[in-house]
Amino acid sequence: MPRKPALAVATPLPSKTQNTPRGLRVEAAADYAGLSPFFIEEIIRNGTLPAVGGPNSGICAAYVVLREHLDEYLDGLGEQAIERAEQRRKQQKKERAA
């Protein structure tokens, strides 16, 4: 009796999050952060967000942002948002009491 060939089991492809590079160009950094590319480029140019490369850098023409720098920046934005929310709550409480 002939044997049936074994079915090949496909290995799952790695997800995108597993392959996320450490350095992100402006578009990818904007997608990762949920911000606009224009905003990312502006905070790079004004020195708020460190970036490797860029025009006349000798490394590459594109700005490359390290994920850890972007994460630190986003953490700071989150802390500022919490502070603003607390201030709004205090203000609303004062307005209700008056």
C-alpha positions, -999 to +999 in steps of 0.1 A: +000+000+000+016+033-011+022+059+016+006+093+013+032+121+013+033+141+045+018+175+043+042+203+046+034+226+075+040+263+067+058+282+093+042+315+101+058+346+088+072+369+115+049+398+123+058+434+114+064+443+150+092+417+153+109+432+123+106+468+133+140+484+127+157+503+155+162+533+133+131+549+116+130+574+088+106+603+092+076+585+076+081+553+096+087+573+128+055+592+122+035+560+116+050+545+148+042+575+169+008+583+154+020+618+145+024+636+112+057+634+092+057+672+091+056+673+129+084+647+133+106+666+109+100+699+127+109+685+161+141+670+146+150+703+130+144+723+161+165+699+182+137+685+203+140+650+189+175+636+182+181+621+148+210+605+129+218+616+094+200+643+076+212+668+049+249+674+049+255+649+077+278+626+058+258+596+070+227+596+049+204+622+033+174+611+053+168+617+090+168+585+110+152+585+145+161+558+170+130+542+185+142+547+220+145+584+215+110+585+200+097+565+229+113+589+254+097+618+235+063+602+235+066+593+272+072+630+279+041+640+258+021+615+278+032+630+311+024+665+298-011+653+288-017+639+323-007+672+339-030+691+315-059+668+323-053+673+360-053+711+356-085+709+336-102+688+363-091+713+390-103+742+369-137+725+363-140+718+400-134+755+408-160+766+383-186+742+397-180+754+432-183+791+422 
